[in-house]
Amino acid sequence: MSQQRPYVVGNWKMHGTRAMLAEARAIDRAGQRHPKVEVAIAPPFTLIHAARKEAEQIGIGAQDCHPVDGGAHTGDISAAMLADAGASFVIVGHSERRSNHGESNELVRAKAESARKAGLGVILCVGESEAERDAGRAEEVVCGQLEASAPQGAGMVEKLSVAYEPVWAIGTGRVPSNADIEAMHRAIRARLQAIYGAEGDDIRILYGGSVKAENAADILGVPEVGGALVGGASLTAESFYGIIRAASGENVD
Ligand code: 13P
């Protein structure tokens, strides 16, 4: 909430070869210039270890993990492996995982719980489709996802953030109105308090979906918005820097 630093996280998705480590270094320098903002990036798995070595200060995380620690799961990566590679957090339940890989709320919850047990921070993503919003069901859908995918048990709330990412706003240049963002973040807050009691008060709720330097200050100023999860505009330090500056309260021209 307001006493916490805004959390600005770049989700690089399936972008990035070693050539992009220069961007990670430049984002790290930007983060160092703005200590009032908590800056992080989630590059592809293949860059986590190298990015951790290149960046001194920003958080480095992953975009997904498998729910068990190890075993016969060809192609998968466990939370413990991510921690070993230098990750400090993981994104779970992104809508692209939910749709491209058929991930259920139950699976997302198991991933979140395994990540917390491995000591990783968790960014749990929720968000409605355009059809669900048009049908007036956005809050019901998002709160239902949250209820069913929120990690349960001791130590789960610490280092947990929630990202509200309306599916129709991702990569489209369309964003909800401030009033709609506020209403949804308030609904998420109420649901987090119902799930976790008073501990739900301090969980940061990030907004994601077409955040750019030009709209970041506006969105980050909405009550209950504790940061941003940024896709396309996090791929270069130049575009991401504008968002970091906006989060620090500097004007972006
Ligand atoms: P864009 O910022 O590219 O819309 O992506 C948002 C997102 O999906 C971040 O996880």
Residues whose N, C-alpha, C, O or C-beta is under 5 A from the ligand:
A	BS01	13P	N11 A169 I170 G171 T172 G208 G209 S210 V211 L229 V230 G231 G232 A233
